[in-house]
Amino acid sequence: MADTILSDALTVGALRHLGGVALAAGYASNIEDAAQDADLVSLITGEAVEPDVASGLLGGPECLAACLASGVAICDGEGRIRLGCSLLVGLDTLAIEPSAHQPGSRVYSGPDTWILLEKAWRFGLGGGRAVDLGTGTGLVAAFLTSRYDHVTATDLTPSSVATAAVARELLDPVRRSRMSVLRTDIGHGLPDHAFDLVVSNAPWVPSSAAGGEVCADGGPTGQELSLRFLSEAVRLLAPTGVVVLLCADLRFDDGRSPLAEALSRLRSLGYATEVEVTPGQGSFSFVDPVPNELEGLVSGRHVTVIVHRPSLTPSRH
Ligand SMILES: C[S@@+](CC[C@H](N)C(=O)[O-])C[C@H]1O[C@@H](n2cnc3c(N)ncnc32)[C@H](O)[C@@H]1O
């Protein structure tokens, strides 16, 4: 899906047109607004609309034809048109979420995506370089191009890398030139202590509940990969920089508390840390109420970890 979009300028133009209409209408994917144009909302969210409506919203018959030819738009049995992806719209920024995927390579967007976007808006106040580790759709990285000179978006899966590249294509030329997308393991290959802001929504679901999806699987307890993201994030952090990391915080009956222990080690090295508990944990019910799948688990909560590196902290962690 994303590769097809990237290889066809008219299809990119059609999605950019649709995004422009959505932004002009004040649409935001994370806010339900009954006053919105029903056809606009349908097309954006992957529902079918009449062909003349689709043509108007995508920038004209030529653009619709390009979308149909590339497979980005599909004509159903009743002659109605729908997109093979949802358009994500938030904070003047666009991205796509493909509707279908091969097993294991889902391009993730969910409630925590919007939490990360809000935290990026709050803590990412601007500067030289930012990085989004495990970028998924690329929405948050694309947003940060409005505030940072350069933003790197990394991901492990080819499907996410290609989809984040679409988010880059949907930016205006100036912001587009500020974003690069890199396929790598977390931040491997990126320089130490070079980033003023590191954001990440790390995989935090225990393997037993992740269904084989790379976007969710955080290792046996879910903490293993999240803590590797934290350690990489801190390695990348420039003096006075900030890490914003979403993950789970688990406590076990033998006294282990892996996230709290990692943060305590960082404080002993001079970093300042904060933990914000995600309110209304219903969407994160794998940790609360506690499932029996994780042996010895006493409690779990979804959190945002914020790590500040003062100007004179040691460069080792
Ligand atoms: C929970 S999703 C978050 C996606 C996106 N940041 C968001 O908030 O919508 C986690 C992301 O991390 C990526 N990922 C998983 N393991 C990774 C690794 N070792 N290195 C880089 N990215 C990884 C997944 O492909 C997925 O896109």
The ligand as a Gaussian input file, in Angstrom:
#p B3LYP/6-31G(d) Opt

LIG

0 1
 C        3.310000       0.689000      19.656000
 S        3.936000       0.940000      18.039000
 C        4.032000       2.712000      18.022000
 C        3.995000       3.313000      16.637000
 C        3.950000       4.847000      16.632000
 N        5.108000       5.416000      17.289000
 C        2.699000       5.342000      17.279000
 O        2.762000       5.809000      18.430000
 O        1.649000       5.274000      16.636000
 C        5.654000       0.461000      18.205000
 C        6.480000       0.648000      16.949000
 O        7.817000       0.197000      17.213000
 C        8.294000      -0.514000      16.083000
 N        9.351000      -1.420000      16.543000
 C        9.247000      -2.608000      17.184000
 N       10.459000      -3.113000      17.471000
 C       11.360000      -2.231000      17.011000
 C       12.770000      -2.168000      17.016000
 N       13.514000      -3.143000      17.564000
 N       13.363000      -1.110000      16.434000
 C       12.629000      -0.119000      15.870000
 N       11.281000      -0.118000      15.847000
 C       10.654000      -1.150000      16.414000
 C        7.076000      -1.209000      15.529000
 O        7.235000      -1.599000      14.185000
 C        6.004000      -0.130000      15.729000
 O        5.937000       0.719000      14.624000

